Amino acid sequence: MLISRNKTKLRYIIGIINKVTSNMLITAEYLHLVKILDKLVAANQLTKDEKLVLLHKSGLTKLKDGVWKEPSGAILTSN
């Protein structure tokens, strides 16, 4: 009976963790997003301002040109 409760609690905690982390992008996804948006800007399908807005909406905070901060606190640098 005790083992069953512990398994249930563990499943509940893992479920909460998965909900929280599944809604967040990871660093590789942010870098991929930046690369895709750069291609769209180069192809004149997106303006630089629109790119900045989309990066901000993704959760990144602009620190200075080419330097962004992830919600996790990691710093991304793009050229």
DAKAMO-V117594 format. One record per pair of residues at least 24 apart in sequence whose ideal C-beta (glycine too) atoms are under 10 Angstrom apart, sorted by the first residue. I is the first residue (numbers start at 0). J is the second residue. D is the distance in Angstrom with one decimal. If there is no record, write none. Layout:
BEGIN
I,J,D / I,J,D
END
This chain:
BEGIN
22,58,9.8 / 23,58,7.3 / 23,69,8.8 / 23,70,6.5 / 23,71,7.5 / 24,57,6.4 / 24,58,6.6 / 24,59,8.9 / 24,69,7.9 / 24,70,8.5 / 24,71,9.5 / 25,69,8.9 / 25,71,8.8 / 25,73,9.6 / 26,69,6.7 / 26,71,8.1 / 26,73,5.9 / 26,75,7.0 / 28,57,8.7 / 29,54,8.3 / 29,57,6.9 / 29,58,8.1 / 29,59,6.4 / 29,67,7.6 / 29,69,6.2 / 29,70,9.8 / 29,71,9.9 / 29,73,8.6 / 29,75,5.8 / 29,77,9.5 / 30,75,6.7 / 30,76,9.9 / 30,77,7.7 / 32,57,6.0 / 32,59,8.6 / 33,57,9.3 / 33,59,8.6 / 33,65,9.4 / 33,67,7.9 / 33,75,7.3 / 33,76,9.9 / 33,77,4.9 / 33,78,9.8 / 34,77,8.2 / 36,77,9.6 / 37,77,7.6 / 37,78,9.2
END
